[in-house]
Amino acid sequence: MSPLDTASFPVPYEWGVEPDAAAVPPARRLIVDIARFWRVPLSDDALRDVELCAGELLANVVEHAKARCMVTVRWTGLRLRVEVTDTSPHPPDSSATVDTVTGGRGLLLVAGLAHSWGWSPAGAGKVVWFEVAADQLVTGEERLAVLVNTAHAQVTDQLSRSS
């Protein structure tokens, strides 16, 4: 049974995601499907940013916590909030990068595209969250600047590690 079969109004929805890279794409798509089903007033561009931010948080859990996590989606009436709860006590670190050109700067994207984001301790682990406001959309040159600055920081870090 799909979560979209069980709720017809925006109630928080929570489910578990396995620590497998293959589980990330369906989980991030489900978040967008839930927002659409709830008729959250976000444009398609904003929903793509929600999907991107969710994918980054979930990929971090797969990479660093290596354990099942819980995803919660909430609509506050003003913002769509996505929370990822994992069992790792280590806080998210936007300065920690992997040694590849294709990874390691996801939190910079989240910080640039989301209205707000943060984390808090939760039991033995933590909750990392982001929110996108209904009237907020990073578009055009501002969105391009976020993406370019993230890529630039990643390449600069890679070059400094190799020298």
Disulfide bonds with the S-S distance in Angstrom:
none
